[in-house]
Amino acid sequence: MMEKEKNLTQAAEAEAAAVEARKKQEMEDNPFLVFFKKHFTFEGVDYESVDLSGLESLSAADMIAVNKTIERGGTVNVLPEMSLEYACLISARATGKPVEFFKALPPKEALKIKNRVTNFLYGED
């Protein structure tokens, strides 16, 4: 019986390692893919990642619209594109997901999104 449990544990560890290797490869293939530490459920759907590659298709008009949305909400910010709210709004535009999806993320996952957006906007080409 102990041998069977040991084999099951080894199989689970091997599967976990394979999943991590797959995630790492996917991240190398698509730098806009943001993986969550734990599955995130939104409106009954489980997510393990979100693809922000739509950021490349956005325009300055999208950025202006996001800034206006933030200003209408009463927030005044010298660098709005550095805020979490901006990252949520621009990510919603880039992915087609509702902004509520991004606002419902756990804090660490939301900061991953913010950092990816900020790196996209300010990173070197």
N, C-alpha and C positions, 0 to 999 in steps of 0.2 A: 504494500500500500504506500509506503514512504517513497518508493522508487517512482511510482505513478505521479505522486504529488510533485516530486522533484522535476520530472519530465514536463509536467504541466507548467511549472514555474519557469523552467528554461524556455519553453515554447512561448510563453507570454512575454518574457524578456526579449526574445529574438524578434517577436512581432512588434514590440514597442520600438526596438532599435531600427527595424525596417521602416516603420512609420516615420520616425525622426529623420532617417536618411532620405526618405521620399520628400518630406517637407523641406529639408535643406536643399535638395536638388530643385524642387519647384521654386524656392526662393531665389536660387541662382538663375533659373530660367526666366523668372518674372520678378524683378525687384519691387514691384508694386503689390505683391501678394503679402498680406499681413496675416500671420497665423495667430490664433488665440491659444492661450495656455490651456484653457478648458473650453469645452463646447459652450457656445452662447446660444440661448434660445430666444427667438423674437417672433412673436405672433405664431407660435406653434411650430416654427421651423428651426432646426439645429444648424448652427454655423460653426465651422472650425477655422474659417478664414474669411477675409474679404479682399477683393481684387480692386485696387485703386488705379489700375492702368488707364482708366478714363480721365485721369488728371491731364494726360497728354493731349486730350481732345478739347479741353476747356479753353475759353478765350478770356481776354481782358474784360469783356462784357459780363461774363459769369462772375468774375472777381468783383466787379463793381456792384452787381446785383446782390452778392453776398454781403458786401460792405453796407449797402443800403438797408438790408434786412437787419443787420446788427444795429445800425444807427436808429432804425425805427423802434427797436426794442429798448432804446434808451442807453445803450452802452457806448461810451466814448473811449476810444483806444487809439493811442498814437501809432501802434503797429498792430492793426487788427488781425493780419495774417499770422501773427504769432500766438493768437489766442485759441483755446480749445473750442470755443463756440465757432470760430471761423473754420477750423479744421472739420468740425462736424457738418457744417453747412456746405462746404466745398466738396467734402467726401460724398455727401448725399447727391450733389449734382453730378459728380464723377461716376457714381455707381448706379444711380437710378433708384437707390433705396431711400426710404423716407428718413428724414433727419432724426426722427424718433429712434430709429435703429441705432444710430451712432450715440445719441444722448443716453440710451439705455445700457451702453457697454459698461462693464466694470472699469474702475479708474485706471488700472494698469493697461488694459486693452485700449481705452480711449487715448491714453498718452502714446501708445504705439502708433495709433492713427495720426495723432497730432504731429509726432516726430517724423513720420513718413511724409506727411503733407509739407511740413516745414523744410525737410531735406529736399523735397522735390522743388519747392519754390526758390530756395536759397543755395542749393547744391551746385557744384561745378558741373558743366556739361562735358 
